[in-house]
Amino acid sequence: MPRWTAPEYENPLAVVFVWVSTLLPWEVAYATLPGPGVSLLFVRWPFFQLRRLADLTSPASELTFALSLNAYQFQTGTTIYTGYLVWTVVSLASLCLLAFSLYFYVREDDVVARVDRPARPVGAALCCTGLGYLATGYAIYATGFAGLHVPVGALFQLLFGALLLTNDPA
C-alpha cells in the first residue's frame, strides 16, 4: 500500500480530517418549486441545516435553521421523512466520531496505548458516515425532493477515510 504521510502525522491528520468533515456541509441541494420564480435551497451540515425559500416575484425570502432531529420531526408524514431519519442517525454517529476525535486530540498517548494505529478506525468511521450521508441524499432525492444535489462533504469524508485506511506507515 502507498505511504502518503509519515507515521508521526497520521494521528493528527485523522483528527483534522474529522474536524474538517464536521465543518463541511455534507450536501447542498437546490430545486425550483411549482410557481413562477420559487426556489428552495438546502445546505446541510452533519448536525443542522439552513433552508432558503426564495420567491422572485416578491422581495422577501425565508431563511430557516433546524437541527437534524427537528428537521426530521418537521418532515414526519411526508414522503422524504425516511431520508431525514437516516440523516439523524448518521449525525449521531458523526457526533460520536467528533467526541472521539476530541478525546484523541487531548489524550493521544492513551488512545495509542489501547488501539494499534487508531487512525485506521477513524478512517473506517469516516467512510461509514460518508456512505451514510450519500444514502441520506439519495433517499431524500428518490422520495420526493428532486433537483440538484451536490454531496460535497460526503465525498470528502469518503476521500479522507480512504486516505486513512490506505496509508502504510511502515
Phi, psi and chi 1 to 4 in degrees:
 res  aa     phi    psi   chi1   chi2   chi3   chi4
   1 MET       -  153.1  -75.8 -159.0 -107.9      -
   2 PRO   -75.6  154.0   26.6  -33.7      -      -
   3 ARG  -110.8  111.4 -177.5  171.9   90.4 -178.8
   4 TRP  -103.1   -9.2   55.7  -90.3      -      -
   5 THR  -148.1  155.7 -173.8      -      -      -
   6 ALA   -70.6  151.5      -      -      -      -
   7 PRO   -57.4  -34.0  -21.5   29.0      -      -
   8 GLU   -71.7  -13.8   61.6  -91.6   15.6      -
   9 TYR  -102.2   -7.3  -61.5  124.3      -      -
  10 GLU   -63.4  -46.5 -174.8  177.8   45.2      -
  11 ASN   -67.7  -46.6  -67.3  -22.6      -      -
  12 PRO   -61.0  -36.1  -24.0   32.5      -      -
  13 LEU   -66.3  -35.1  -84.0  174.2      -      -
  14 ALA   -60.6  -42.7      -      -      -      -
  15 VAL   -64.9  -45.4  170.4      -      -      -
  16 VAL   -63.7  -39.6  168.7      -      -      -
  17 PHE   -61.1  -40.0  -74.8  166.7      -      -
  18 VAL   -66.4  -43.3  171.5      -      -      -
  19 TRP   -65.5  -42.4  -66.4   -5.0      -      -
  20 VAL   -64.2  -40.3  168.8      -      -      -
  21 SER   -63.2  -31.9  -64.2      -      -      -
  22 THR   -73.5  -33.1  -58.1      -      -      -
  23 LEU   -81.5  -26.1  -66.2  173.9      -      -
  24 LEU   -79.8  141.0  -77.2  174.2      -      -
  25 PRO   -69.3  136.2   20.6  -26.9      -      -
  26 TRP   -77.8  -19.6   64.6  -94.4      -      -
  27 GLU  -156.2  144.9 -179.8 -176.2   61.7      -
  28 VAL  -121.9  125.5  176.7      -      -      -
  29 ALA  -128.2  138.0      -      -      -      -
  30 TYR  -136.1  137.5  175.1   81.1      -      -
  31 ALA  -150.1  150.1      -      -      -      -
  32 THR   -97.9  141.1   55.3      -      -      -
  33 LEU  -102.4  162.3  -60.4  176.9      -      -
  34 PRO   -59.4  138.9  -20.5   28.5      -      -
  35 GLY   116.6  157.4      -      -      -      -
  36 PRO   -74.7  118.5   25.6  -31.0      -      -
  37 GLY    71.9   23.7      -      -      -      -
  38 VAL  -101.0  126.2 -179.8      -      -      -
  39 SER  -135.9  159.5   64.6      -      -      -
  40 LEU  -133.1  129.2 -166.3   56.1      -      -
  41 LEU  -123.7  127.8  173.8   71.7      -      -
  42 PHE  -115.5  133.6  -75.7   95.7      -      -
  43 VAL  -122.0  115.0 -177.9      -      -      -
  44 ARG  -113.4  119.8  -64.1 -177.7  179.1  107.1
  45 TRP   -96.5  172.5  -78.2  -90.5      -      -
  46 PRO   -55.9  -33.3  -30.9   37.7      -      -
  47 PHE  -113.5  -10.1  -49.2  117.4      -      -
  48 PHE  -155.5  172.1   63.8   92.3      -      -
  49 GLN  -139.5  153.2   74.4  175.9    5.7      -
  50 LEU  -112.4  134.4  -71.0  176.7      -      -
  51 ARG  -124.2  129.3 -177.2 -172.2   76.5  173.6
  52 ARG  -121.5  119.2 -178.8  174.9 -177.2  -98.4
  53 LEU  -104.3  117.7  177.2   63.4      -      -
  54 ALA  -117.9  139.1      -      -      -      -
  55 ASP  -124.6  113.7 -175.9   -4.8      -      -
  56 LEU   -70.3  -14.8  -64.4  178.4      -      -
  57 THR   -83.8  -10.0   60.7      -      -      -
  58 SER  -134.0  155.5   73.3      -      -      -
  59 PRO   -74.8  -13.0   25.4  -31.5      -      -
  60 ALA   -87.0  145.4      -      -      -      -
  61 SER  -137.4  154.7   67.8      -      -      -
  62 GLU  -108.5  125.8  177.7 -173.8  -30.0      -
  63 LEU  -118.9  121.8 -176.8   65.5      -      -
  64 THR  -125.6  150.7   58.3      -      -      -
  65 PHE  -118.3  137.3  169.1   87.3      -      -
  66 ALA  -150.5  138.7      -      -      -      -
  67 LEU   -69.8  160.1  -64.9  173.1      -      -
  68 SER   -59.8  -40.0   62.1      -      -      -
  69 LEU   -65.6  -41.9 -179.1   59.9      -      -
  70 ASN   -65.2  -39.9  -63.3   60.4      -      -
  71 ALA   -64.1  -39.1      -      -      -      -
  72 TYR   -62.6  -46.0  164.9   68.1      -      -
  73 GLN   -62.8  -35.7  -68.7  170.0  -19.9      -
  74 PHE   -66.1  -34.4  179.6   76.5      -      -
  75 GLN   -87.1   -3.3  -63.5  -63.8  -21.1      -
  76 THR   -56.7  130.4  -59.5      -      -      -
  77 GLY    94.6   -5.1      -      -      -      -
  78 THR  -101.6  173.8   65.3      -      -      -
  79 THR   -73.9  -21.2   58.0      -      -      -
  80 ILE   -97.9    9.9   60.0  174.8      -      -
  81 TYR   -64.8  -28.7   76.9   94.2      -      -
  82 THR   -62.7  -42.9  -56.7      -      -      -
  83 GLY   -61.2  -39.0      -      -      -      -
  84 TYR   -70.4  -32.4  -81.9   81.2      -      -
  85 LEU   -65.0  -45.3  175.2   62.2      -      -
  86 VAL   -60.6  -42.0  174.2      -      -      -
  87 TRP   -59.7  -42.6  173.8   29.5      -      -
  88 THR   -63.1  -41.5  -57.8      -      -      -
  89 VAL   -66.1  -44.4  170.7      -      -      -
  90 VAL   -66.5  -34.7  175.7      -      -      -
  91 SER   -67.2  -32.8   70.1      -      -      -
  92 LEU   -66.0  -40.0  -71.6  173.6      -      -
  93 ALA   -64.2  -39.0      -      -      -      -
  94 SER   -64.9  -37.4  -67.1      -      -      -
  95 LEU   -64.5  -41.4 -176.8   62.1      -      -
  96 CYS   -63.1  -41.6  -67.3      -      -      -
  97 LEU   -65.1  -39.8 -177.6   58.8      -      -
  98 LEU   -64.4  -42.9  179.8   62.2      -      -
  99 ALA   -62.0  -42.3      -      -      -      -
 100 PHE   -63.0  -40.4  174.2   75.2      -      -
 101 SER   -65.9  -35.0   74.5      -      -      -
 102 LEU   -65.7  -43.4  -69.8  170.8      -      -
 103 TYR   -63.7  -41.4  180.0   75.8      -      -
 104 PHE   -60.9  -40.1 -169.3   15.8      -      -
 105 TYR   -66.8  -43.0  175.7   72.3      -      -
 106 VAL   -77.8  -38.7  172.9      -      -      -
 107 ARG  -124.3   53.8  -52.7  -69.2  -62.0 -118.2
 108 GLU   -58.0  -41.2 -179.2  178.9   -0.1      -
 109 ASP   -61.9  -39.3  -66.3  -25.6      -      -
 110 ASP   -65.4  -41.8  -69.1  -14.4      -      -
 111 VAL   -67.1  -43.4  173.3      -      -      -
 112 VAL   -65.1  -33.0  169.5      -      -      -
 113 ALA   -68.0  -28.2      -      -      -      -
 114 ARG   -95.1  -31.3  -66.4  179.9 -175.1  164.4
 115 VAL  -124.7  128.0  179.4      -      -      -
 116 ASP   -77.0  122.3 -176.5   41.5      -      -
 117 ARG    53.6   68.7  -66.4 -163.3   55.3 -144.1
 118 PRO   -64.7  -14.9   18.2  -26.8      -      -
 119 ALA   -67.1  -26.9      -      -      -      -
 120 ARG   -67.5  -47.2  -66.7 -164.0   74.5  150.0
 121 PRO   -62.8  -32.6  -19.3   26.1      -      -
 122 VAL   -64.2  -41.9  170.1      -      -      -
 123 GLY   -62.0  -41.3      -      -      -      -
 124 ALA   -64.7  -40.6      -      -      -      -
 125 ALA   -65.8  -38.8      -      -      -      -
 126 LEU   -64.0  -39.9  -78.7  169.9      -      -
 127 CYS   -63.6  -41.6  -75.9      -      -      -
 128 CYS   -65.0  -44.3  -71.8      -      -      -
 129 THR   -68.6  -37.4   56.2      -      -      -
 130 GLY   -61.4  -44.5      -      -      -      -
 131 LEU   -65.2  -36.8  -72.2  172.1      -      -
 132 GLY   -63.0  -41.4      -      -      -      -
 133 TYR   -69.4  -36.4  -73.4  128.5      -      -
 134 LEU   -63.0  -41.7  -74.6  176.1      -      -
 135 ALA   -64.1  -38.6      -      -      -      -
 136 THR   -62.5  -48.4  -61.4      -      -      -
 137 GLY   -59.9  -41.1      -      -      -      -
 138 TYR   -65.1  -42.7  176.4   75.8      -      -
 139 ALA   -63.5  -40.4      -      -      -      -
 140 ILE   -66.7  -42.3  -69.0  171.0      -      -
 141 TYR   -65.5  -46.7  174.4   79.2      -      -
 142 ALA   -72.1  -22.7      -      -      -      -
 143 THR  -103.5   13.0   57.2      -      -      -
 144 GLY   143.7  -15.2      -      -      -      -
 145 PHE  -103.8   80.9 -172.0   76.6      -      -
 146 ALA   -75.5  163.5      -      -      -      -
 147 GLY   138.2 -160.7      -      -      -      -
 148 LEU   -95.7  120.9  177.8   64.4      -      -
 149 HIS  -117.4  123.2  -68.3 -103.3      -      -
 150 VAL  -119.1  107.0 -177.9      -      -      -
 151 PRO   -84.6   66.7   31.3  -34.3      -      -
 152 VAL   -56.3  -63.9 -179.8      -      -      -
 153 GLY   -66.1  -33.5      -      -      -      -
 154 ALA   -62.0  -41.6      -      -      -      -
 155 LEU   -68.7  -37.7  -64.7  175.7      -      -
 156 PHE   -65.5  -38.0  -89.5   99.1      -      -
 157 GLN   -62.4  -41.3  -73.6 -177.5   11.4      -
 158 LEU   -63.1  -42.6  -72.7  172.7      -      -
 159 LEU   -62.6  -48.6  173.4   68.9      -      -
 160 PHE   -61.2  -43.7  -67.3  156.2      -      -
 161 GLY   -62.8  -42.5      -      -      -      -
 162 ALA   -64.2  -39.5      -      -      -      -
 163 LEU   -63.2  -42.3  -73.0  173.6      -      -
 164 LEU   -68.9  -35.5  -68.7  172.8      -      -
 165 LEU   -73.8  -29.5  -73.4  172.5      -      -
 166 THR   -97.0   -3.5   59.7      -      -      -
 167 ASN   -70.9  133.2 -173.1   41.8      -      -
 168 ASP  -114.6   98.7 -175.2   13.2      -      -
 169 PRO   -73.6   -8.4   28.7  -33.0      -      -
 170 ALA   -74.9      -      -      -      -      -
